[in-house]
Amino acid sequence: MWGESRDHDGNGAAGSRSLHGTWGIFDEDDGLSWRNRALCSQTDPEVFFPEKGGSTRDAKQVCELCEVREQCLDWAVDHDERFGIWGGMSERERRLYKKERRRA
Protein backbone atom coordinates (compact mmCIF):
# COMPACT_ATOMS: atom_id res chain seq x y z
CA MET A 1 0.00 0.00 0.00
CA TRP A 2 2.76 2.45 0.82
CA GLY A 3 5.19 1.06 -1.76
CA GLU A 4 8.24 2.58 -3.38
CA SER A 5 8.34 6.10 -4.67
CA ARG A 6 7.87 6.44 -8.40
CA ASP A 7 9.08 9.00 -10.89
CA HIS A 8 6.73 10.76 -13.30
CA ASP A 9 6.93 7.85 -15.74
CA GLY A 10 5.86 5.34 -13.07
CA ASN A 11 9.33 3.81 -12.71
CA GLY A 12 10.46 2.78 -9.24
CA ALA A 13 13.18 4.89 -7.74
CA ALA A 14 16.12 2.55 -7.24
CA GLY A 15 16.90 1.94 -3.58
CA SER A 16 14.29 4.45 -2.46
CA ARG A 17 11.63 3.79 0.14
CA SER A 18 10.30 7.34 0.05
CA LEU A 19 6.62 7.51 0.79
CA HIS A 20 6.16 11.11 -0.29
CA GLY A 21 4.61 10.12 -3.60
CA THR A 22 2.18 7.62 -2.11
CA TRP A 23 -1.27 9.12 -2.49
CA GLY A 24 0.40 12.50 -1.99
CA ILE A 25 -0.25 12.36 1.77
CA PHE A 26 2.90 11.07 3.43
CA ASP A 27 6.22 12.80 3.83
CA GLU A 28 9.49 11.31 5.09
CA ASP A 29 9.50 13.41 8.27
CA ASP A 30 5.81 13.36 9.14
CA GLY A 31 6.11 11.19 12.27
CA LEU A 32 4.13 8.32 10.76
CA SER A 33 6.65 5.55 11.38
CA TRP A 34 3.76 3.16 12.08
CA ARG A 35 3.03 2.99 8.36
CA ASN A 36 6.18 0.98 7.75
CA ARG A 37 4.78 -1.81 9.92
CA ALA A 38 1.28 -1.74 8.41
CA LEU A 39 0.15 -5.01 6.83
CA CYS A 40 -1.54 -3.06 4.06
CA SER A 41 1.91 -2.14 2.77
CA GLN A 42 2.17 -5.78 1.66
CA THR A 43 -1.30 -5.88 0.10
CA ASP A 44 -2.79 -4.63 -3.16
CA PRO A 45 -4.05 -1.07 -2.42
CA GLU A 46 -7.22 -1.69 -4.43
CA VAL A 47 -8.38 -3.98 -1.63
CA PHE A 48 -8.64 -0.91 0.63
CA PHE A 49 -10.49 1.21 -1.91
CA PRO A 50 -13.34 -0.96 -3.18
CA GLU A 51 -15.79 0.23 -5.80
CA LYS A 52 -18.97 1.80 -4.42
CA GLY A 53 -21.06 -1.05 -3.04
CA GLY A 54 -18.07 -3.43 -3.22
CA SER A 55 -16.98 -5.70 -0.41
CA THR A 56 -14.78 -4.37 2.38
CA ARG A 57 -14.31 -7.82 3.91
CA ASP A 58 -10.81 -8.52 2.57
CA ALA A 59 -9.44 -5.16 3.71
CA LYS A 60 -10.98 -5.53 7.15
CA GLN A 61 -9.48 -9.00 7.50
CA VAL A 62 -6.02 -7.55 6.84
CA CYS A 63 -6.67 -4.75 9.34
CA GLU A 64 -7.78 -7.25 12.01
CA LEU A 65 -4.30 -8.76 12.04
CA CYS A 66 -2.38 -5.48 11.80
CA GLU A 67 -0.31 -4.33 14.77
CA VAL A 68 -0.75 -0.63 13.88
CA ARG A 69 -4.50 -0.66 13.37
CA GLU A 70 -5.14 1.91 16.11
CA GLN A 71 -2.55 4.37 14.78
CA CYS A 72 -3.99 4.00 11.29
CA LEU A 73 -7.53 4.60 12.50
CA ASP A 74 -6.46 7.58 14.59
CA TRP A 75 -4.68 9.10 11.59
CA ALA A 76 -7.72 8.64 9.34
CA VAL A 77 -10.10 10.15 11.91
CA ASP A 78 -7.78 13.04 12.78
CA HIS A 79 -7.29 13.88 9.08
CA ASP A 80 -10.95 13.38 8.13
CA GLU A 81 -10.02 10.73 5.56
CA ARG A 82 -13.12 10.14 3.46
CA PHE A 83 -12.09 7.27 1.23
CA GLY A 84 -11.03 3.70 1.76
CA ILE A 85 -10.67 1.35 4.68
CA TRP A 86 -8.40 2.70 7.42
CA GLY A 87 -7.86 1.00 10.76
CA GLY A 88 -10.47 -1.58 9.82
CA MET A 89 -13.27 0.93 9.31
CA SER A 90 -15.07 2.34 6.29
CA GLU A 91 -15.70 6.07 5.95
CA ARG A 92 -19.23 5.69 7.34
CA GLU A 93 -17.96 3.66 10.31
CA ARG A 94 -15.27 6.27 10.99
CA ARG A 95 -17.88 9.06 11.01
CA LEU A 96 -19.90 7.19 13.65
CA TYR A 97 -16.75 6.40 15.62
CA LYS A 98 -15.74 10.06 15.54
CA LYS A 99 -19.20 11.16 16.78
CA GLU A 100 -19.08 8.67 19.64
CA ARG A 101 -15.55 9.70 20.52
CA ARG A 102 -16.67 13.34 20.80
CA ARG A 103 -19.54 12.37 23.13
CA ALA A 104 -17.21 10.50 25.51
C-alpha positions as CSV (number, residue, x, y, z in Angstrom):
1,M,0.0,0.0,0.0
2,W,2.8,2.5,0.8
3,G,5.2,1.1,-1.8
4,E,8.2,2.6,-3.4
5,S,8.3,6.1,-4.7
6,R,7.9,6.4,-8.4
7,D,9.1,9.0,-10.9
8,H,6.7,10.8,-13.3
9,D,6.9,7.8,-15.7
10,G,5.9,5.3,-13.1
11,N,9.3,3.8,-12.7
12,G,10.5,2.8,-9.2
13,A,13.2,4.9,-7.7
14,A,16.1,2.5,-7.2
15,G,16.9,1.9,-3.6
16,S,14.3,4.4,-2.5
17,R,11.6,3.8,0.1
18,S,10.3,7.3,0.1
19,L,6.6,7.5,0.8
20,H,6.2,11.1,-0.3
21,G,4.6,10.1,-3.6
22,T,2.2,7.6,-2.1
23,W,-1.3,9.1,-2.5
24,G,0.4,12.5,-2.0
25,I,-0.3,12.4,1.8
26,F,2.9,11.1,3.4
27,D,6.2,12.8,3.8
28,E,9.5,11.3,5.1
29,D,9.5,13.4,8.3
30,D,5.8,13.4,9.1
31,G,6.1,11.2,12.3
32,L,4.1,8.3,10.8
33,S,6.7,5.5,11.4
34,W,3.8,3.2,12.1
35,R,3.0,3.0,8.4
36,N,6.2,1.0,7.8
37,R,4.8,-1.8,9.9
38,A,1.3,-1.7,8.4
39,L,0.2,-5.0,6.8
40,C,-1.5,-3.1,4.1
41,S,1.9,-2.1,2.8
42,Q,2.2,-5.8,1.7
43,T,-1.3,-5.9,0.1
44,D,-2.8,-4.6,-3.2
45,P,-4.1,-1.1,-2.4
46,E,-7.2,-1.7,-4.4
47,V,-8.4,-4.0,-1.6
48,F,-8.6,-0.9,0.6
49,F,-10.5,1.2,-1.9
50,P,-13.3,-1.0,-3.2
51,E,-15.8,0.2,-5.8
52,K,-19.0,1.8,-4.4
53,G,-21.1,-1.1,-3.0
54,G,-18.1,-3.4,-3.2
55,S,-17.0,-5.7,-0.4
56,T,-14.8,-4.4,2.4
57,R,-14.3,-7.8,3.9
58,D,-10.8,-8.5,2.6
59,A,-9.4,-5.2,3.7
60,K,-11.0,-5.5,7.2
61,Q,-9.5,-9.0,7.5
62,V,-6.0,-7.5,6.8
63,C,-6.7,-4.8,9.3
64,E,-7.8,-7.3,12.0
65,L,-4.3,-8.8,12.0
66,C,-2.4,-5.5,11.8
67,E,-0.3,-4.3,14.8
68,V,-0.7,-0.6,13.9
69,R,-4.5,-0.7,13.4
70,E,-5.1,1.9,16.1
71,Q,-2.5,4.4,14.8
72,C,-4.0,4.0,11.3
73,L,-7.5,4.6,12.5
74,D,-6.5,7.6,14.6
75,W,-4.7,9.1,11.6
76,A,-7.7,8.6,9.3
77,V,-10.1,10.1,11.9
78,D,-7.8,13.0,12.8
79,H,-7.3,13.9,9.1
80,D,-10.9,13.4,8.1
81,E,-10.0,10.7,5.6
82,R,-13.1,10.1,3.5
83,F,-12.1,7.3,1.2
84,G,-11.0,3.7,1.8
85,I,-10.7,1.4,4.7
86,W,-8.4,2.7,7.4
87,G,-7.9,1.0,10.8
88,G,-10.5,-1.6,9.8
89,M,-13.3,0.9,9.3
90,S,-15.1,2.3,6.3
91,E,-15.7,6.1,6.0
92,R,-19.2,5.7,7.3
93,E,-18.0,3.7,10.3
94,R,-15.3,6.3,11.0
95,R,-17.9,9.1,11.0
96,L,-19.9,7.2,13.6
97,Y,-16.8,6.4,15.6
98,K,-15.7,10.1,15.5
99,K,-19.2,11.2,16.8
100,E,-19.1,8.7,19.6
101,R,-15.5,9.7,20.5
102,R,-16.7,13.3,20.8
103,R,-19.5,12.4,23.1
104,A,-17.2,10.5,25.5
